[in-house]
């Protein structure tokens, strides 16, 4: 095998690895849009979302659970279409499954205690994003996770901020933009 053939094989392997990241990029974009729409609706119609002491909690637990069911089914379908699972894909699935469990625990406890779960969820999301970006060696996801952690810090330093606005900005910088960049990187072969 000559050098040109070796380089072609390496490029083909890199492009295949990028193609395998398509489900991750779609997940990031989906959740970025989904959570931002929920935040905008809550911000725009707070009296509707907060009709009772529990309605906001139900809104922020029930709708994301529907999104989780949809995305789980979508991811299973995509991995069946691929016909195989890589170690990288398996690690990413485990990391995000742990996030899902943590999100459920944080949301449930916040609902029970009547506190705002946004800082804790954004903190967990920031950690998982940095971890994911480090695993796949993609700097925009690492930076998105760092931005999320900075926004969490700002919520603790300046507690009077509107958590929904912070959530929108954090999710946009932490999930939506990195997801779009990952998708674009994947397709630019």
Secondary structure as GFF3:
##gff-version 3
##sequence-region A 1 189
A	DSSP	alpha_helix	3	19	.	.	.	ID=ss1
A	DSSP	alpha_helix	22	44	.	.	.	ID=ss2
A	DSSP	alpha_helix	46	49	.	.	.	ID=ss3
A	DSSP	alpha_helix	55	82	.	.	.	ID=ss4
A	DSSP	alpha_helix	87	113	.	.	.	ID=ss5
A	DSSP	alpha_helix	118	136	.	.	.	ID=ss6
A	DSSP	alpha_helix	139	157	.	.	.	ID=ss7
A	DSSP	alpha_helix	163	171	.	.	.	ID=ss8
A	DSSP	pi_helix	172	176	.	.	.	ID=ss9
A	DSSP	alpha_helix	177	187	.	.	.	ID=ss10
###
